[in-house]
Every structure is written in structure tokens, then in C-alpha cells.
Amino acid sequence: MSRRLFLPAVATAAVLLLAACSGGGGGGGGTTSSGAKAPTVNEGVLMIGSQQSYIPGEFRAEGSQDLQGFGVEIVEEVAERLGLTTQWVQVDYSAIITGLQAGQFDMGSGGMSPNPERLQQVDMIGYYQSGATFLVRKADAGKYATGQALCGQKLGMLEGSTTLEKAVEKENASCPAGKIGVEHYTSTPLGLQGLLSERIAAYAPDLAQAQYIVKENPDQFATTDYHLVDYLINFTFMKDRNPELRDAVYTTLDAMMKDGTYGRILAKWNLAVGGLKQPAYNGQLDAKP
């Protein structure tokens, strides 16, 4: 079965894009153990809030209900080592932190970066060095090679992307005429639909996401070497609530990085370039909980 997510025809693409971001939580690997090393909302189960359209971190391929991606594989391995089964809870990117605050799940995932506002509410464990670039239609390849090239145009991004919004504000301060407009989307598939329909000039996905989308859809999309902003992507935990789980995830991920499991997962997804030597904590590469 093909793993392509998008087809050339805009009408067909719209259907597939919307299908790719639908659906609720999937199942995961691991085995239940009464000796689980960290407490969770539901005993023996690690519940993860995820947008489930973060390609290639956490997503469903065309025609499949199976959640896949490098983030999924990392979390599943962590859970198994902690003696927990997994339950993935679908939530919009902008609602990950509020879902944590409401106790709807134990941890958040899906490409969230650290910034001062978020770090007032949550603790973050960084698992990949990434950033944001511009994704454009294939016909516009090479057209928007810098932030300033987008002055006067409209850029799409996920709702809740405060780090990207601040980067755009910085670019706008130097725009000679016409600011970069921002249009928000609740998922990347919807953002790509906006791009294909020419509602926006470019979309700003995660670097790993952009590479995967172009690889799977070379006739539709192109990207550039320009980085709008660089950042770590993280798992999120409510601050001052259940530090045992946060610390257990950090320690387990660190062990996976040291024993080669983490590296093998990244290599499988052709993402070795952004791999870390140890987990980051609250945006600091050399910090620990």
C-alpha cells in the first residue's frame, strides 16, 4: 500500500488531507506491568496527547488507522521499558497544554518547542533538534529562499505556534513594504490544502516534517535550506505534577540514546542529522530534571 498522503488534484488532496488528520487515539506497544516505574492518570497506561498529524513524528498514512512515526516509536519504546501500555489521545496542537492542565493525559507530544510562556506552565524533555522552514508549491520552488522574500505574502502555520509567530514578527520589523501575513490551521494536512489551493504562499512546518512531505510528494511540494527559526521538539509534562513520570521518561530516553535504540529509530526515518546525545530539559541541551 502506498504511504503517500497527498495527490496532485486539489479536490482529491483535500479529501485525503482531512482523512489523514481525523480519528482518535490509537493503541501502542508495551506490556502492562503491576511494577510500572511511574504513576499515570490510569494505572498501567501512559496516555499521550498528540495532534496525530505531525508528519513524520505522529501520523496516519493514507488508508490506514495505524499511528506511526519516529515520535510514536520513541514513546512506545519508553512506555514498554516503563512497563506501561500506551493510549494516544487526539488533540489539536493548540490544546496540548490545556489538555495536560485538565488531566486528560499524562504527557503531550507532537513537535512542541520551548518558549518562556510555555515553560511557565509545563516542563519539557527535548528529543530532537529541529526548526521551521518554508514549504511551497513545486511551481514556486526557489521563490521564497529567505524570510524577507515573504514580505507582503501570507504564511500558514499551526494554531498555537507562538515560537513561529515571534519569528515572523522579527522578520516583519525589517519588511520594506507589506508585512508577512499569518494564517493559522488546526493541522498540517489542512495547511497543505491551503497551500495547494493558493490561499497561502508558503507553509511553515517542522524541518523533519517538510523533508518527509517533499520526499513523499516531490511533484507537489518543495522546500528551501532557509530556517525561519531553530528549536528543540519536546515531550511536555505539567509543571509540579507527577515529576516521577517526567523523570522516568527522561532517564529511559537517555538510556535509549546511549544503547543505540534511539539512533536506530531516527535512522529508520532518515532523521539522524537532528539526533541528540542526551535528552534536553526545558530547552537546555545540557540540563537535567
Residue frames as qw, qx, qy, qz and C-alpha x, y, z in Angstrom:
[[0.000, 0.887, 0.462, 0.000, 0.00, 0.00, 0.00],
 [0.376, 0.578, -0.032, 0.724, 1.27, 3.44, -0.84],
 [0.430, -0.512, -0.443, 0.597, 2.32, 5.71, 2.04],
 [0.143, 0.270, 0.196, 0.932, 1.71, 8.87, 0.03],
 [0.008, -0.486, -0.626, 0.609, -0.51, 11.32, 1.84],
 [0.261, 0.682, 0.102, -0.676, -1.35, 13.79, -0.92],
 [0.594, 0.353, 0.623, 0.368, -2.33, 13.58, -4.59],
 [0.256, 0.050, 0.268, 0.927, -1.90, 16.24, -7.30],
 [0.180, -0.578, -0.527, -0.596, -5.58, 17.07, -7.75],
 [0.090, -0.293, 0.405, -0.862, -6.57, 19.66, -5.17],
 [0.726, -0.253, -0.085, -0.634, -10.06, 18.21, -4.71],
 [0.890, -0.055, -0.450, 0.043, -8.67, 14.72, -4.12],
 [0.419, 0.267, -0.533, 0.685, -5.92, 16.10, -1.92],
 [0.357, -0.412, 0.217, -0.810, -8.46, 17.85, 0.27],
 [0.884, -0.243, -0.198, -0.346, -10.25, 14.58, 1.00],
 [0.839, 0.059, -0.433, 0.324, -7.05, 12.72, 1.80],
 [0.209, 0.405, -0.406, 0.792, -5.62, 15.57, 3.86],
 [0.552, -0.413, 0.148, -0.709, -8.72, 15.76, 6.00],
 [0.942, -0.138, -0.271, -0.140, -8.78, 11.98, 6.36],
 [0.647, 0.283, -0.504, 0.497, -5.15, 11.98, 7.47],
 [0.035, 0.315, -0.476, 0.820, -5.91, 14.19, 10.46],
 [0.697, -0.343, -0.110, -0.620, -9.15, 12.51, 11.56],
 [0.815, -0.103, -0.568, 0.050, -9.61, 9.82, 14.12],
 [0.554, -0.782, 0.151, -0.244, -8.90, 9.37, 17.81],
 [0.301, -0.676, 0.671, -0.051, -6.27, 7.62, 19.87],
 [0.786, 0.277, -0.533, -0.143, -4.61, 4.51, 18.63],
 [0.901, -0.431, 0.030, 0.037, -3.04, 1.67, 20.52],
 [0.172, 0.821, -0.537, 0.088, 0.59, 1.09, 21.21],
 [0.728, 0.191, -0.637, 0.169, 3.25, -1.39, 22.10],
 [0.091, -0.430, 0.633, -0.637, 4.50, -2.43, 25.50],
 [0.555, -0.293, -0.776, -0.063, 3.08, -4.76, 28.12],
 [0.481, -0.729, -0.004, -0.487, 1.15, -3.91, 31.24],
 [0.587, 0.088, -0.659, 0.462, 3.12, -4.41, 34.41],
 [0.524, -0.781, -0.336, -0.049, 2.00, -4.04, 38.02],
 [0.649, -0.469, -0.017, 0.599, 5.55, -2.91, 38.70],
 [0.387, 0.781, 0.194, 0.451, 5.36, 0.17, 36.47],
 [0.579, -0.075, -0.245, 0.774, 8.05, 2.67, 37.40],
 [0.004, 0.011, -0.062, 0.998, 5.94, 5.83, 37.31],
 [0.267, 0.491, 0.698, -0.448, 2.35, 6.78, 38.25],
 [0.004, 0.146, 0.564, 0.812, -0.11, 7.67, 35.47],
 [0.479, -0.078, 0.030, -0.874, -3.67, 9.00, 35.20],
 [0.930, -0.036, -0.075, -0.358, -4.91, 5.46, 34.54],
 [0.574, -0.541, 0.615, 0.027, -2.81, 2.82, 36.27],
 [0.690, -0.029, 0.673, 0.264, -0.64, 0.86, 33.87],
 [0.518, 0.666, 0.444, 0.301, -1.43, 3.12, 30.90],
 [0.291, -0.361, 0.107, 0.879, 0.59, 6.01, 29.51],
 [0.353, 0.792, 0.498, -0.011, -1.84, 8.46, 27.89],
 [0.399, -0.196, 0.268, 0.855, -0.25, 10.77, 25.29],
 [0.331, 0.812, 0.308, -0.370, -1.95, 13.88, 23.91],
 [0.391, -0.199, 0.576, 0.690, -0.97, 14.30, 20.26],
 [0.420, 0.512, -0.076, -0.745, -2.22, 16.15, 17.19],
 [0.698, 0.109, 0.704, 0.064, -1.60, 12.94, 15.20],
 [0.633, 0.742, 0.194, 0.105, -0.87, 14.88, 12.01],
 [0.188, -0.862, 0.425, 0.202, 2.76, 15.72, 12.82],
 [0.926, 0.354, 0.031, 0.125, 4.47, 14.09, 9.85],
 [0.723, 0.065, -0.674, -0.140, 6.80, 12.12, 10.26],
 [0.082, -0.343, 0.705, -0.616, 6.55, 12.19, 14.06],
 [0.287, 0.232, 0.838, -0.401, 2.99, 11.03, 14.73],
 [0.461, 0.332, -0.225, -0.792, 0.59, 10.48, 11.83],
 [0.717, 0.209, 0.653, -0.127, -1.58, 8.05, 9.88],
 [0.111, -0.205, 0.681, 0.694, -0.76, 7.15, 6.29],
 [0.549, 0.150, -0.278, -0.774, -3.40, 7.14, 3.58],
 [0.774, -0.020, -0.517, -0.366, -5.88, 4.31, 4.07],
 [0.592, -0.035, -0.720, 0.361, -4.54, 3.31, 7.49],
 [0.501, -0.788, -0.132, -0.332, -5.73, 3.85, 11.05],
 [0.840, -0.262, -0.194, 0.434, -2.35, 2.84, 12.47],
 [0.127, -0.981, 0.141, 0.036, -0.46, 5.66, 14.13],
 [0.878, 0.100, 0.025, 0.467, 3.16, 5.73, 13.02],
 [0.193, 0.913, -0.135, 0.332, 6.25, 7.92, 13.04],
 [0.539, 0.306, -0.565, 0.545, 9.57, 8.39, 14.81],
 [0.269, -0.403, 0.393, -0.781, 7.92, 10.09, 17.79],
 [0.878, -0.182, -0.078, -0.436, 5.46, 7.22, 18.12],
 [0.867, 0.141, -0.441, 0.185, 8.28, 4.66, 18.08],
 [0.234, 0.397, -0.542, 0.703, 10.27, 6.57, 20.70],
 [0.513, -0.337, 0.283, -0.737, 7.27, 6.86, 23.03],
 [0.931, -0.064, -0.226, -0.281, 6.25, 3.22, 22.54],
 [0.707, 0.229, -0.546, 0.386, 9.77, 2.08, 23.46],
 [0.042, -0.388, 0.480, -0.786, 9.84, 4.35, 26.53],
 [0.720, -0.260, 0.087, -0.637, 6.45, 3.03, 27.66],
 [0.917, 0.040, -0.395, -0.049, 7.47, -0.60, 27.20],
 [0.507, 0.278, -0.581, 0.573, 10.59, -0.07, 29.29],
 [0.224, -0.288, 0.420, -0.831, 8.45, 1.53, 32.00],
 [0.029, 0.195, 0.966, -0.169, 6.02, -1.40, 31.99],
 [0.343, 0.470, 0.332, -0.742, 3.16, 0.66, 30.57],
 [0.426, 0.488, 0.680, 0.344, 0.77, 0.25, 27.67],
 [0.089, -0.163, 0.113, 0.976, 0.00, 3.36, 25.59],
 [0.245, 0.718, 0.651, -0.033, -3.15, 5.23, 24.69],
 [0.259, 0.032, 0.239, 0.935, -2.83, 8.05, 22.14],
 [0.115, 0.729, 0.560, -0.375, -5.35, 10.85, 22.57],
 [0.368, 0.469, 0.382, 0.706, -6.03, 13.03, 19.52],
 [0.172, -0.831, -0.305, 0.433, -5.95, 16.75, 20.35],
 [0.421, 0.865, 0.046, 0.269, -5.30, 19.91, 18.36],
 [0.621, 0.240, -0.286, 0.689, -1.76, 21.25, 18.68],
 [0.068, -0.537, 0.137, -0.829, -3.03, 24.42, 20.37],
 [0.722, -0.494, -0.030, -0.484, -4.85, 22.35, 23.02],
 [0.750, 0.108, -0.592, 0.274, -1.99, 20.10, 24.15],
 [0.183, 0.218, -0.554, 0.782, -1.09, 22.23, 27.17],
 [0.528, -0.228, 0.146, -0.805, -4.70, 22.86, 28.19],
 [0.870, -0.063, -0.421, -0.247, -5.34, 19.12, 27.90],
 [0.558, 0.124, -0.643, 0.509, -2.45, 18.46, 30.26],
 [0.123, -0.245, 0.385, -0.882, -3.79, 21.07, 32.68],
 [0.722, -0.154, -0.040, -0.674, -7.18, 19.35, 32.64],
 [0.471, -0.306, 0.808, -0.178, -5.62, 15.95, 33.36],
 [0.829, 0.377, -0.012, -0.413, -6.82, 14.45, 30.08],
 [0.904, 0.293, -0.248, 0.186, -3.50, 12.68, 29.53],
 [0.770, -0.518, -0.005, 0.372, -0.11, 12.15, 31.16],
 [0.397, -0.428, 0.340, 0.738, 2.17, 13.81, 28.61],
 [0.526, 0.774, 0.101, -0.338, 1.97, 15.81, 25.41],
 [0.570, -0.169, 0.585, 0.552, 3.78, 15.14, 22.17],
 [0.514, 0.683, 0.497, 0.147, 3.84, 16.31, 18.57],
 [0.523, 0.454, 0.152, 0.705, 6.60, 18.78, 17.77],
 [0.247, -0.946, -0.190, -0.088, 6.14, 21.39, 20.52],
 [0.554, 0.402, -0.275, 0.675, 9.09, 23.76, 21.02],
 [0.452, -0.546, -0.462, 0.533, 10.11, 25.57, 24.23],
 [0.139, 0.597, 0.049, 0.789, 9.49, 29.25, 24.86],
 [0.046, 0.152, -0.572, 0.804, 9.21, 31.28, 28.09],
 [0.595, -0.143, 0.029, -0.790, 5.40, 31.32, 28.06],
 [0.854, -0.033, -0.465, -0.230, 5.10, 27.55, 27.72],
 [0.564, 0.141, -0.671, 0.460, 7.83, 26.86, 30.27],
 [0.260, -0.284, 0.400, -0.832, 5.82, 28.74, 32.88],
 [0.793, -0.073, 0.060, -0.602, 3.17, 26.04, 32.55],
 [0.996, 0.069, -0.032, -0.055, 4.94, 22.83, 31.56],
 [0.433, -0.595, 0.617, 0.280, 8.25, 21.01, 31.79],
 [0.763, 0.575, -0.166, -0.244, 9.73, 19.82, 28.52],
 [0.680, -0.335, 0.590, 0.278, 12.01, 16.94, 27.60],
 [0.424, 0.705, -0.336, -0.458, 13.66, 17.59, 24.24],
 [0.813, -0.045, 0.574, 0.084, 14.13, 14.61, 21.95],
 [0.660, 0.401, 0.420, 0.476, 15.11, 16.12, 18.57],
 [0.180, -0.525, 0.094, 0.827, 16.91, 19.22, 17.26],
 [0.383, 0.553, 0.659, 0.336, 14.73, 20.76, 14.60],
 [0.037, -0.358, 0.008, 0.933, 13.25, 24.08, 13.50],
 [0.503, 0.659, 0.492, -0.266, 10.93, 25.53, 10.88],
 [0.264, -0.150, 0.546, 0.781, 11.37, 26.14, 7.18],
 [0.497, 0.405, 0.002, -0.767, 9.16, 27.18, 4.28],
 [0.432, 0.189, 0.859, 0.199, 7.20, 24.62, 2.31],
 [0.325, 0.483, -0.127, -0.803, 5.93, 25.90, -1.06],
 [0.842, 0.429, 0.242, -0.222, 4.18, 24.59, -4.14],
 [0.766, -0.020, 0.428, 0.479, 6.50, 22.85, -6.59],
 [0.435, 0.740, 0.295, 0.419, 5.88, 25.62, -9.13],
 [0.137, -0.962, 0.092, -0.216, 7.29, 28.13, -6.61],
 [0.887, -0.236, -0.026, 0.396, 10.49, 26.21, -5.87],
 [0.576, 0.060, 0.017, 0.815, 13.29, 28.67, -5.10],
 [0.005, 0.732, 0.309, 0.608, 10.91, 31.63, -4.89],
 [0.464, -0.816, 0.042, -0.342, 10.95, 32.17, -1.11],
 [0.777, 0.181, -0.451, 0.399, 14.52, 31.45, -0.07],
 [0.243, 0.098, -0.486, 0.834, 14.55, 33.94, 2.84],
 [0.047, -0.587, -0.681, 0.436, 12.13, 35.37, 5.35],
 [0.060, 0.519, -0.024, -0.852, 12.24, 38.75, 3.66],
 [0.080, 0.016, -0.752, -0.654, 11.16, 37.18, 0.38],
 [0.132, -0.495, -0.858, -0.035, 7.78, 36.50, 2.01],
 [0.007, 0.365, 0.273, -0.890, 7.13, 40.17, 2.85],
 [0.427, 0.244, -0.192, -0.849, 3.70, 41.06, 1.50],
 [0.545, 0.010, -0.771, -0.331, 2.71, 37.37, 1.25],
 [0.738, -0.413, 0.156, -0.510, 0.73, 35.08, 3.54],
 [0.264, 0.344, -0.884, 0.174, 2.36, 32.29, 5.56],
 [0.807, -0.340, -0.278, -0.395, 0.45, 29.35, 7.04],
 [0.181, 0.334, -0.812, 0.443, 1.26, 27.74, 10.39],
 [0.442, -0.386, -0.809, 0.049, -0.37, 25.67, 13.11],
 [0.411, -0.779, -0.104, -0.462, -2.59, 27.32, 15.70],
 [0.761, -0.643, 0.057, 0.061, -0.58, 27.81, 18.87],
 [0.806, 0.223, -0.015, 0.548, 2.76, 28.18, 17.05],
 [0.226, -0.964, -0.058, 0.130, 3.91, 31.06, 19.24],
 [0.592, -0.434, 0.382, 0.562, 7.58, 30.44, 18.51],
 [0.444, 0.337, 0.561, 0.612, 6.92, 30.86, 14.77],
 [0.017, 0.912, 0.382, 0.147, 4.71, 33.88, 15.34],
 [0.396, -0.834, 0.114, 0.368, 7.55, 35.63, 17.17],
 [0.554, -0.143, 0.521, 0.633, 9.95, 34.76, 14.34],
 [0.292, 0.643, 0.546, 0.452, 7.53, 36.30, 11.83],
 [0.187, -0.959, -0.190, 0.101, 7.23, 39.43, 13.98],
 [0.510, -0.574, 0.319, 0.555, 11.03, 39.74, 13.85],
 [0.449, 0.208, 0.602, 0.626, 11.02, 39.41, 10.06],
 [0.108, 0.831, 0.504, 0.209, 8.19, 41.95, 9.77],
 [0.327, -0.837, -0.032, 0.437, 10.28, 44.55, 11.56],
 [0.321, -0.432, 0.502, 0.677, 12.57, 44.54, 8.51],
 [0.458, 0.515, 0.677, 0.258, 9.99, 44.22, 5.73],
 [0.184, -0.069, 0.178, 0.964, 10.45, 47.27, 3.46],
 [0.464, 0.045, -0.099, -0.879, 6.78, 47.25, 2.46],
 [0.818, -0.066, -0.348, -0.453, 3.94, 44.89, 3.24],
 [0.423, -0.462, 0.710, -0.322, 4.17, 42.61, 6.27],
 [0.269, 0.051, -0.950, -0.147, 4.12, 38.82, 6.25],
 [0.675, -0.248, 0.010, -0.694, 0.54, 37.80, 6.92],
 [0.056, -0.184, 0.957, -0.216, -0.18, 34.73, 9.05],
 [0.744, -0.115, -0.259, -0.606, -2.97, 32.21, 8.59],
 [0.322, -0.337, 0.818, -0.338, -3.49, 29.54, 11.23],
 [0.719, 0.036, -0.572, -0.394, -4.54, 25.93, 10.71],
 [0.755, -0.451, 0.317, -0.355, -5.52, 23.23, 13.19],
 [0.868, -0.127, 0.443, 0.181, -3.42, 20.60, 11.39],
 [0.207, -0.469, 0.580, 0.633, -0.66, 20.36, 8.81],
 [0.324, 0.320, 0.820, 0.347, -2.89, 18.49, 6.30],
 [0.155, 0.871, 0.453, -0.109, -5.26, 21.47, 6.35],
 [0.170, -0.791, 0.236, 0.539, -2.30, 23.83, 5.96],
 [0.312, -0.170, 0.745, 0.564, -1.14, 21.92, 2.90],
 [0.280, 0.635, 0.708, 0.135, -4.64, 22.10, 1.49],
 [0.013, 0.930, 0.142, -0.340, -4.42, 25.89, 1.90],
 [0.271, -0.562, 0.525, 0.579, -1.08, 25.86, 0.11],
 [0.349, 0.161, 0.821, 0.422, -2.32, 23.75, -2.80],
 [0.179, 0.779, 0.596, 0.072, -5.37, 26.00, -3.22],
 [0.387, 0.387, 0.046, 0.835, -3.06, 29.07, -3.24],
 [0.382, -0.859, -0.311, -0.143, -4.71, 30.58, -0.18],
 [0.488, -0.800, 0.242, 0.253, -1.21, 30.97, 1.28],
 [0.468, 0.770, -0.429, -0.060, 2.16, 31.44, -0.44],
 [0.427, 0.352, -0.788, 0.269, 4.04, 29.13, 1.93],
 [0.803, -0.522, -0.185, -0.218, 3.52, 26.90, 4.93],
 [0.055, 0.682, -0.625, 0.375, 5.93, 26.72, 7.88],
 [0.936, -0.249, -0.212, -0.129, 6.24, 23.12, 9.08],
 [0.663, -0.607, 0.417, 0.137, 8.84, 21.44, 11.23],
 [0.147, 0.654, -0.659, -0.341, 12.08, 20.66, 9.32],
 [0.265, -0.093, 0.959, 0.036, 11.64, 16.91, 9.66],
 [0.504, 0.535, 0.583, -0.345, 8.04, 17.27, 8.56],
 [0.390, 0.772, -0.187, -0.466, 8.99, 19.32, 5.50],
 [0.006, 0.476, -0.835, -0.276, 11.61, 16.81, 4.39],
 [0.359, 0.144, 0.918, -0.088, 9.17, 13.93, 4.67],
 [0.493, 0.660, 0.375, -0.426, 6.37, 15.73, 2.82],
 [0.326, 0.733, -0.413, -0.431, 8.66, 16.65, -0.08],
 [0.133, -0.314, 0.929, 0.145, 10.11, 13.13, -0.21],
 [0.379, 0.306, 0.860, -0.154, 6.65, 11.58, -0.42],
 [0.395, 0.793, 0.451, -0.111, 5.20, 14.24, -2.76],
 [0.455, -0.307, 0.297, 0.781, 8.05, 15.56, -4.97],
 [0.195, 0.398, 0.589, 0.676, 5.69, 16.67, -7.74],
 [0.214, -0.822, -0.489, -0.199, 3.61, 18.86, -5.44],
 [0.416, -0.908, -0.019, 0.054, 5.88, 20.50, -2.87],
 [0.646, 0.421, -0.282, 0.571, 9.34, 21.97, -2.46],
 [0.537, -0.806, -0.142, 0.206, 11.27, 23.40, 0.47],
 [0.342, 0.836, -0.276, 0.329, 14.34, 25.57, 1.00],
 [0.673, 0.032, -0.508, 0.537, 17.51, 25.49, 3.09],
 [0.082, -0.505, 0.186, -0.839, 16.30, 28.59, 4.93],
 [0.391, -0.376, -0.777, 0.319, 15.40, 28.18, 8.62],
 [0.225, -0.766, -0.216, -0.561, 12.80, 30.59, 9.93],
 [0.427, -0.680, 0.428, -0.415, 13.82, 29.54, 13.43],
 [0.544, 0.186, -0.808, 0.128, 15.68, 26.63, 15.06],
 [0.564, -0.450, 0.337, -0.605, 14.33, 24.82, 18.11],
 [0.032, -0.120, 0.981, -0.148, 14.14, 21.56, 20.02],
 [0.652, -0.250, -0.387, -0.602, 10.99, 19.46, 19.83],
 [0.088, -0.293, 0.746, -0.591, 9.77, 18.08, 23.12],
 [0.444, -0.449, -0.772, -0.068, 7.55, 15.88, 25.19],
 [0.162, -0.496, 0.162, -0.837, 5.57, 18.02, 27.64],
 [0.478, -0.353, -0.765, 0.250, 4.55, 17.43, 31.27],
 [0.298, -0.869, -0.224, -0.326, 2.54, 19.55, 33.68],
 [0.253, 0.507, -0.502, 0.653, 4.87, 21.51, 35.91],
 [0.232, -0.294, 0.633, -0.678, 4.84, 20.44, 39.57],
 [0.845, 0.004, 0.210, -0.492, 2.53, 17.49, 38.81],
 [0.980, 0.071, 0.184, 0.025, 3.82, 13.91, 38.66],
 [0.099, 0.833, -0.530, -0.124, 7.57, 14.66, 38.43],
 [0.639, -0.254, 0.725, 0.037, 8.15, 10.90, 38.84],
 [0.752, 0.496, 0.429, 0.060, 6.79, 10.27, 35.35],
 [0.320, 0.931, -0.177, -0.022, 8.71, 13.18, 33.83],
 [0.243, -0.718, 0.652, 0.036, 11.97, 11.96, 35.38],
 [0.734, -0.018, 0.679, 0.029, 11.30, 8.34, 34.39],
 [0.686, 0.694, 0.218, 0.032, 10.74, 9.37, 30.75],
 [0.127, 0.911, -0.392, -0.012, 13.94, 11.44, 30.80],
 [0.457, -0.518, 0.723, 0.017, 16.02, 8.61, 32.29],
 [0.773, 0.218, 0.595, 0.017, 14.57, 6.00, 29.93],
 [0.571, 0.819, 0.046, 0.013, 15.09, 8.18, 26.85],
 [0.078, -0.839, 0.537, 0.030, 18.66, 8.85, 27.97],
 [0.627, -0.246, 0.738, 0.047, 19.27, 5.10, 28.21],
 [0.745, 0.529, 0.406, 0.012, 17.81, 4.62, 24.70],
 [0.330, 0.917, -0.224, -0.021, 20.21, 7.25, 23.35],
 [0.258, -0.690, 0.676, 0.002, 23.16, 5.52, 24.99],
 [0.639, -0.086, 0.764, 0.022, 22.30, 1.96, 23.95],
 [0.088, -0.157, 0.695, 0.696, 21.65, 2.87, 20.29],
 [0.228, 0.518, 0.823, -0.048, 17.87, 2.30, 20.22],
 [0.142, 0.820, 0.202, -0.517, 17.11, 5.98, 19.70],
 [0.028, -0.561, 0.541, 0.626, 19.65, 6.26, 16.88],
 [0.191, 0.100, 0.922, 0.320, 18.19, 3.25, 15.08],
 [0.232, 0.701, 0.633, -0.232, 14.71, 4.79, 15.21],
 [0.114, 0.809, -0.092, -0.569, 15.94, 8.06, 13.71],
 [0.131, -0.353, 0.759, 0.531, 17.94, 6.22, 11.03],
 [0.307, 0.377, 0.871, 0.074, 14.81, 4.31, 10.02],
 [0.217, 0.861, 0.434, -0.154, 13.12, 7.67, 9.31],
 [0.581, 0.444, 0.120, 0.672, 16.24, 9.26, 7.74],
 [0.214, -0.921, -0.102, -0.309, 16.43, 11.83, 10.56],
 [0.810, -0.228, -0.237, 0.485, 19.85, 11.15, 12.07],
 [0.349, 0.492, -0.055, 0.796, 21.04, 14.75, 11.46],
 [0.309, -0.642, 0.054, -0.700, 18.90, 16.17, 14.27],
 [0.811, -0.322, -0.484, 0.068, 19.60, 13.45, 16.81],
 [0.293, -0.830, 0.300, -0.368, 20.65, 14.32, 20.37],
 [0.456, 0.309, -0.775, 0.309, 23.31, 12.71, 22.56],
 [0.139, -0.262, -0.806, 0.513, 21.19, 13.14, 25.67],
 [0.045, -0.768, -0.610, -0.190, 17.67, 14.44, 26.29],
 [0.123, 0.348, -0.121, 0.921, 17.34, 18.19, 26.78],
 [0.245, -0.574, -0.711, 0.323, 15.41, 19.69, 29.67],
 [0.005, 0.879, 0.331, -0.343, 13.33, 22.84, 29.36],
 [0.467, 0.884, -0.003, 0.036, 15.16, 23.93, 26.22],
 [0.156, -0.821, 0.549, 0.021, 18.69, 23.34, 27.55],
 [0.800, 0.345, -0.485, -0.079, 20.80, 20.67, 25.86],
 [0.438, 0.284, -0.725, 0.449, 22.97, 20.12, 28.93],
 [0.396, -0.322, 0.404, -0.759, 20.24, 20.33, 31.59],
 [0.349, -0.153, -0.924, -0.015, 18.53, 17.52, 33.53],
 [0.514, -0.649, -0.354, -0.435, 15.35, 17.44, 35.65]]
